[in-house]
Amino acid sequence: MRERIEPDANPMTPSALLRPALLRATVLSTTFALGTSACGSVPHGTAAHVRPASPSRTVGATSPVADAAQLTAGHWSALPAAPIAPRQGASVVWTGTDMIVWGGASGAHGNHLHADGAAYDPTTRTWHLLPPAPLSPRSSQAGVWTGHELVIWGGYTHIGGSAFTVTSSGAAYDPTTNRWRTLPPAPLSPRANALAVWTGTSVLLLGGHPALVTAGNRGFGDGALYDPSTGRWTHLAGPRKTGGLRLSWVAAVQARGEMLAWSTWWTTHRVNATTASVSAGTQLYRYRGATRRWRLLPTSPASLPAVQNVIWTGHRAVVRGATFTCGPCAGPPVPEATAIFDPSSGAWTRLPPDPLGGGHQSSAWTGAALFSFDPNAMYGPVNPGAGSAYEPRTNIWQRIPSAPTGCAGSADPLWTGQQILMYCPGSSPGSSATGGLAFTPAR
């Protein structure tokens, strides 16, 4: 199929192909789509048009587990209201004892940025404020838990009108001492939406976007490693462009001493002065820190053309995809799907369709089952707050009890070993949980 070439046209819809940045309260579309509109007038992900795909989470091998049967018999409860203003695009991590929420944006256009945070203790069901951070207010920052500290880096520091600013500053918060410390300068250009992965010894930042996403610059391919024990940064060059394809990282996860990272791509082959053929998809790369080498892994009929987020189970990667619609490409749209990738064998396995449908689910791994939750239900055939569970042992999805409310603007769920926690700003009609939701499996 062919398309007409427009000057400076970007064949991809930024909210679909780039890692969403600020708000997830009003999801217009996460369809992986191709179009002909140029971009460059707004930063990727501004306003309440997209939801962020949080960095992939890893569940510790020692965490208690919950299977699908326990999830189907579980129950919901609302968290107390948080002592901070509701916001989307916050960094949300589980420390082993608390859920920490920091930064983010609020307001009708997402242009009110925050530099405060709070921590929730599920044992006492109480929140407490974090001390002031040595950082400017920001959103779309990278945030990751190292086992000792919450590390924050980059993000938008100004959003308004036609002016947008990104930063390369960072800081780390230690809950034990209740103190922040400023990170040394990173060997990276300022950016927002960088992926953050804890390797076990270092914070690995990858990709991200400039202040203005354009057809010519829709993302960075490089990254950096930060060692908290030495305070040193090391620049990480991205893989060589395969066939001249541009890199746009959308998900990454640490897996058995190596990193798996997914990048969207597109290529345009000019047929003549006015027409071109277009193809697009997602590539999976493997990065091994011991050799500092990247490897492009082969595709499979079971691999996904559009990746929404990835969860590491301790043995395999659960990859959740969005609907892939490539208008100028040959072939029909590819619906939402979920697949499992085994890095030991390189094998992909497609899962049966999630009964929630729609491809906009938030996910968590409970040690034995995949928890799936639809916070907004704008596209799927369900109501806000509907959930499901998948267990590899049976290869079956089951519906779980629905939450009493949706969770607009929510961060992805966190499995604590006892329950699933979700921070919910509650900034949309029908979402009354202003602190969040907890789902407790049956025991």
Protein Blocks (a to p, Z undefined) as FASTA:
>chain_A
ZZdddehiafbdfklmpccfkbckbcfbfcdcddfbdchjbcehiajkbccddddddddf
kbccddfklmmmgccddddddfbdcdehiacddehlaccdeediedjkopaccfbdcddd
fklopacdddddfbdcdehiacddehlaccdeejjfbdehjbccddfbdcdddfklopac
dddddfbdcdehiacddehjaccdeejidfbdcfklgbdfbdcdddfknopacddddddd
ehhiacddfbdcdeehiacddddddddddfblmbccdddddddddddfklopacdddddf
kbcfbdfbdcdehlaccddddddddfkbgciddddddddddfknopacdddddfkgnola
ccddehjaccdddfkopmbccdehiacdddfklopacdddddfbdcehiacdddehlacc
dddeklaghiablnbccddddZZ
